[in-house]
Amino acid sequence: MSTVLQHAALITAASACWYALAVSAAAITAVVARTADRRRDAREVLKVLVRRAR
C-alpha cells in the first residue's frame, strides 16, 4: 500500500477513536453529572454527536 493511503487510514482510525471517546464521555456525563443542568447539557451534546442524517 502506498504511503499516502497508509497515512489516510491511520488518520481515519485515529479520528474514529477520538469520536468514540467524545461520545462515551458525553454519555457518561449525561448519566453521572451532579447537577441537572450539566446532565441536560451533556444530553444535548450527545444528541448533536450522534445525530442521524435524514
Secondary structure, DSSP 8 states (H G I E B T S, - for coil): --HHHHHHHHHHHHHHHHHHHHHHHHHHHHHH-SSHHHHHHHHHHHHHHT----
